[in-house]
Amino acid sequence: MALFNFLTQEIAIDLGTANTLIIHNDKVVVDEPSIVAINKLTGKVIAVGKRAMMMHEKTHEDLKTIRPLRDGVIADFNAAESMIREMIKLINPKRPLFTPSWKMVICIPSAITEVEKRAVRDSAEQAGGKEVYLIHEPMAAAIGIGIDVEEPVGNMIIDIGGGTTDIAIIALAGIVCDQSIRVAGDEFTADIIEYMRKAHNILIGERTAESVKINVGSALTELDNPPDDFRVSGRDLMTGIPKEITVNYSEIAQALDKSISKIEEAILKALETTPPELASDIYRKGLYLTGGGALLRGLDKRLSAKTKLPVHVADDPLRAVVRGTGIALKNIHKYPFLMS
């Protein structure tokens, strides 16, 4: 039995559009950007994660960087398989004598189609998954922030990731009603790129826009504790010469306004379809924000003002989903909603 345990190891994977996290032996052992760099001539993987991200938008013609996931689902099957395989190797950088079989639980967006679900499962199996289970992201997030999902009590989870925002009402270990929209972190980044082009006549890349979002991103034009202004470098669209400008959080709040409004609409839509008994639970308990988007300054206040409900930001929202996926992995027979 000990030999069997040695040959079959368990991992929980949050396969996100922006970041991939892996839990092994109750620890987050991998936390890397979801990107892979490939040599176009040989098809060989050059780098994954942070190393590949450093190459992003800086490659020559023989090298390309690929983000295998778009809008929460696999857009490039081969790149996804290569990325998962290489990320799993990061768990134990020293080459083991035996390559273990992996028992995996992977989280997926709540509105994923059967075809997209099969793509995730096939990629995981090709990367060495012997047993592959799937769990919906809002359910994993709820477990990860300590909610007892089996109770006959309604809880509303809003998981704002890189590719999708998943909104779900959870009760009795199931998703009662949900909304999933493809507006999230990537859309915010695209909004910032577009704003810089229109307002400042400067062209910036994804990585720079991501830095702007992290340093001065805001959902409100007025904050109690505003961040310092941020210097942004890019290419002047008029002259073609590199230049630097300074932006503040109020500008970025205006740039993100339209996308945040779409998230607000989706939340209101989910609340409209909530059964009345669960709605009364949500009125008492409020909404729970998880995912990287939950870190956007002032977002909780803006959503609270819109819904007239309390909004709670999870502790360490970036890791809430992978923590929940890890707990589901340990209690695999306890949760009937895990899809084998």
C-alpha positions in Angstrom: 0.0 0.0 0.0 2.9 2.4 0.8 4.4 1.7 -2.6 1.0 2.5 -4.2 0.8 5.8 -2.3 4.3 6.6 -3.4 3.4 6.0 -7.0 0.1 7.9 -6.9 0.3 11.4 -5.5 -2.5 13.9 -5.0 -2.5 17.5 -6.3 -5.1 20.3 -6.4 -4.9 22.7 -9.4 -6.4 26.1 -9.9 -5.9 26.3 -13.6 -6.5 30.0 -14.1 -6.4 32.3 -17.1 -3.8 34.5 -15.4 -2.2 32.3 -12.8 -1.9 28.5 -12.1 -1.6 27.4 -8.5 -0.9 23.8 -7.3 -1.4 22.4 -3.8 0.6 19.3 -2.9 0.8 17.9 0.7 -1.4 20.8 1.9 1.0 23.4 0.7 0.9 25.8 -2.3 4.0 24.5 -4.1 3.4 26.3 -7.5 2.1 29.8 -8.0 3.1 30.9 -11.5 1.6 32.9 -14.4 -0.3 30.7 -16.9 2.0 31.1 -19.8 4.5 29.0 -21.7 7.3 29.9 -24.1 7.9 27.5 -27.0 10.6 27.3 -29.7 8.7 27.5 -33.0 11.3 25.5 -34.9 11.4 22.5 -32.6 8.1 22.8 -30.7 10.1 22.4 -27.4 9.0 24.2 -24.2 11.7 26.8 -23.3 10.1 28.1 -20.1 6.8 28.3 -18.2 5.4 30.6 -15.5 7.5 33.6 -14.4 10.4 32.9 -16.8 8.0 32.7 -19.7 6.2 35.9 -18.6 9.5 37.8 -18.6 9.8 36.8 -22.3 6.2 37.8 -23.1 5.9 40.5 -25.9 9.7 40.5 -26.2 10.3 37.4 -28.4 12.0 37.0 -31.7 10.5 35.1 -34.7 11.8 31.6 -33.6 10.2 31.9 -30.1 6.6 32.5 -29.1 4.9 32.8 -25.8 1.4 31.3 -25.5 -1.3 31.9 -22.8 -3.1 28.5 -23.2 -6.3 29.7 -21.4 -8.6 32.5 -22.6 -11.7 33.5 -20.7 -11.3 30.7 -18.2 -11.2 27.9 -20.7 -8.5 26.2 -22.8 -7.8 27.9 -26.1 -4.7 26.0 -27.1 -4.8 22.3 -26.1 -1.2 21.4 -26.8 0.2 24.4 -25.0 -2.1 23.7 -22.0 -0.9 20.1 -21.8 2.7 21.3 -22.0 2.1 23.9 -19.4 0.4 21.6 -16.9 3.2 19.0 -17.4 6.0 21.5 -16.8 4.2 23.1 -13.8 3.8 19.6 -12.2 7.6 19.1 -12.7 8.1 22.3 -10.5 6.6 20.4 -7.6 9.7 18.3 -7.3 12.6 19.9 -9.3 14.9 16.9 -8.5 14.1 14.2 -11.0 12.4 11.3 -9.0 13.4 7.7 -9.6 9.7 6.9 -10.5 7.3 9.3 -12.2 4.2 9.2 -10.1 0.6 9.0 -11.3 -1.4 12.0 -10.3 -4.8 12.1 -8.7 -6.0 15.6 -9.5 -8.8 18.0 -8.6 -9.0 20.9 -11.1 -11.3 23.9 -10.8 -13.4 25.1 -13.7 -15.7 28.1 -14.4 -19.3 27.5 -13.5 -20.6 28.2 -17.0 -18.2 25.9 -18.8 -19.5 23.8 -21.7 -19.1 20.0 -22.0 -16.6 20.4 -24.8 -14.5 22.9 -22.7 -14.8 20.5 -19.7 -13.5 17.6 -21.8 -10.5 19.8 -23.0 -9.5 20.4 -19.4 -9.8 16.7 -18.5 -7.9 15.6 -21.6 -5.1 18.1 -21.0 -4.8 16.9 -17.4 -4.8 13.2 -18.4 -2.2 13.8 -21.2 0.0 15.5 -18.5 0.0 12.4 -16.3 -3.4 12.6 -14.5 -4.6 9.1 -13.6 -7.7 10.2 -11.8 -9.1 13.7 -12.7 -11.9 15.4 -10.8 -13.4 18.8 -11.6 -14.9 21.3 -9.3 -16.7 24.6 -10.1 -14.7 27.7 -9.1 -17.3 29.4 -6.9 -17.8 26.2 -5.0 -14.0 25.8 -4.5 -13.9 29.5 -3.4 -16.7 29.0 -0.9 -14.9 26.0 0.7 -11.6 27.9 0.6 -12.9 30.9 2.6 -14.4 28.6 5.3 -18.1 28.4 4.3 -19.9 25.2 5.2 -21.4 24.6 1.7 -23.5 21.6 2.9 -25.6 23.7 5.3 -29.2 24.7 4.2 -28.1 28.3 4.1 -27.6 30.5 1.0 -24.2 32.1 0.3 -23.3 34.3 -2.6 -19.8 34.0 -4.0 -18.3 36.4 -6.6 -15.1 35.0 -8.0 -13.3 37.6 -10.2 -10.5 35.8 -11.9 -8.3 36.5 -14.9 -10.8 35.4 -17.7 -14.2 35.1 -16.0 -16.3 36.5 -13.2 -18.3 33.6 -11.7 -21.2 34.6 -9.5 -23.0 31.7 -7.7 -25.6 31.2 -5.0 -24.5 28.1 -3.1 -26.7 26.0 -0.6 -26.8 22.3 0.3 -23.5 21.5 -1.5 -24.9 22.7 -4.8 -25.0 25.8 -7.0 -28.7 27.0 -7.0 -28.3 29.7 -9.6 -25.3 31.3 -11.2 -24.0 33.9 -13.7 -20.7 33.7 -15.5 -19.4 36.6 -17.6 -16.2 36.9 -19.5 -15.3 40.2 -18.0 -12.5 40.0 -15.4 -8.8 40.8 -14.9 -7.9 40.4 -18.6 -10.7 42.8 -19.6 -9.4 45.3 -17.1 -5.9 45.1 -18.6 -7.4 45.6 -22.1 -9.3 48.6 -20.8 -6.1 50.2 -19.5 -4.3 49.6 -22.8 -7.2 51.2 -24.7 -7.4 54.2 -22.2 -3.7 54.9 -22.6 -4.0 54.9 -26.3 -7.0 57.2 -26.4 -6.2 59.6 -23.5 -2.4 59.8 -23.6 -1.6 58.7 -27.2 0.8 56.1 -25.9 0.9 52.4 -26.7 1.7 50.0 -23.8 1.9 46.2 -23.6 0.0 43.7 -21.4 2.7 43.5 -18.8 2.8 47.3 -18.3 -1.0 47.5 -18.2 -0.9 44.8 -15.5 1.5 46.8 -13.5 -0.7 49.9 -13.8 -3.7 47.8 -12.6 -1.8 46.5 -9.6 -0.3 49.8 -8.6 -3.1 52.3 -9.3 -6.1 50.2 -10.2 -9.3 51.4 -8.6 -13.1 50.9 -8.9 -13.8 54.4 -7.4 -12.6 57.8 -8.5 -12.3 58.9 -4.8 -10.5 56.7 -2.3 -9.8 57.2 1.4 -6.2 55.9 1.1 -5.2 56.7 -2.5 -2.1 55.1 -4.0 0.8 57.2 -5.3 0.7 58.3 -9.0 2.4 55.7 -11.3 4.9 56.3 -14.1 4.1 54.5 -17.3 6.5 53.9 -20.2 5.4 53.1 -23.8 5.6 54.2 -27.4 4.3 57.6 -28.5 1.8 56.9 -31.3 2.5 60.3 -33.0 6.3 60.2 -33.1 7.0 56.5 -32.6 9.6 57.4 -29.9 9.5 55.8 -26.4 8.1 58.2 -23.7 7.0 58.2 -20.1 3.8 59.6 -18.5 2.3 59.7 -15.0 -1.2 58.3 -14.3 -3.3 58.4 -11.1 -5.9 56.1 -9.7 -8.9 58.3 -10.7 -8.0 58.0 -14.4 -7.8 54.2 -14.1 -11.1 54.1 -12.3 -12.7 55.9 -15.3 -11.0 53.4 -17.7 -12.4 50.4 -15.8 -15.8 51.8 -15.2 -17.6 50.1 -18.1 -16.3 46.6 -17.3 -17.1 47.0 -13.6 -20.6 48.0 -14.5 -21.0 44.7 -16.4 -20.0 42.8 -13.3 -22.5 44.8 -11.3 -25.3 44.0 -13.8 -24.4 40.2 -13.6 -24.6 40.4 -9.8 -28.0 42.0 -9.9 -29.2 39.4 -12.5 -28.0 36.6 -10.2 -29.8 38.2 -7.2 -33.0 38.5 -9.3 -33.1 34.8 -9.9 -32.4 33.8 -6.3 -35.2 32.0 -4.5 -36.7 34.2 -1.7 -35.6 32.1 1.3 -32.0 32.1 0.0 -32.3 35.9 -0.7 -33.1 36.5 3.0 -29.9 34.5 3.9 -27.8 36.6 1.5 -29.4 39.8 3.0 -28.2 38.7 6.4 -24.8 37.4 5.4 -23.8 39.6 2.5 -21.7 38.9 -0.6 -18.2 37.2 -0.6 -15.6 38.5 -3.0 -12.7 36.2 -4.1 -10.2 36.0 -6.9 -7.5 38.5 -8.0 -10.2 41.1 -9.0 -11.3 41.3 -5.4 -8.0 43.2 -4.7 -9.1 46.1 -6.9 -9.2 49.2 -4.6 -12.7 50.3 -3.7 -14.5 47.4 -5.5 -16.1 46.1 -2.3 -17.5 49.6 -1.5 -18.7 50.1 -5.0 -20.6 46.8 -5.1 -22.0 47.4 -1.6 -23.4 50.8 -2.7 -24.9 49.2 -5.8 -26.5 46.2 -4.1 -27.2 47.8 -0.7 -25.7 44.6 0.8 -22.5 44.1 2.9 -19.6 42.9 0.8 -16.7 40.9 2.4 -13.3 40.5 0.7 -11.8 37.1 1.5 -8.5 36.8 3.2 -5.8 36.2 0.6 -8.5 36.1 -2.2 -6.0 35.0 -4.9 -5.6 31.6 -3.1 -9.2 31.1 -2.0 -10.0 28.9 -5.0 -6.9 26.7 -4.8 -7.3 26.3 -1.0 -10.9 25.1 -1.5 -9.7 22.8 -4.3 -7.1 21.3 -1.9 -9.8 20.7 0.8 -12.1 19.0 -1.7 -9.1 16.8 -2.7 -8.7 15.7 0.9 -12.4 15.0 1.3 -13.1 13.6 -2.2 -15.9 11.2 -1.1 -17.6 13.8 1.1 -18.4 16.2 -1.8 -20.9 14.8 -4.3 -20.5 17.8 -6.6 -17.0 16.7 -7.6 -17.2 15.5 -11.2 -15.1 12.4 -11.9 
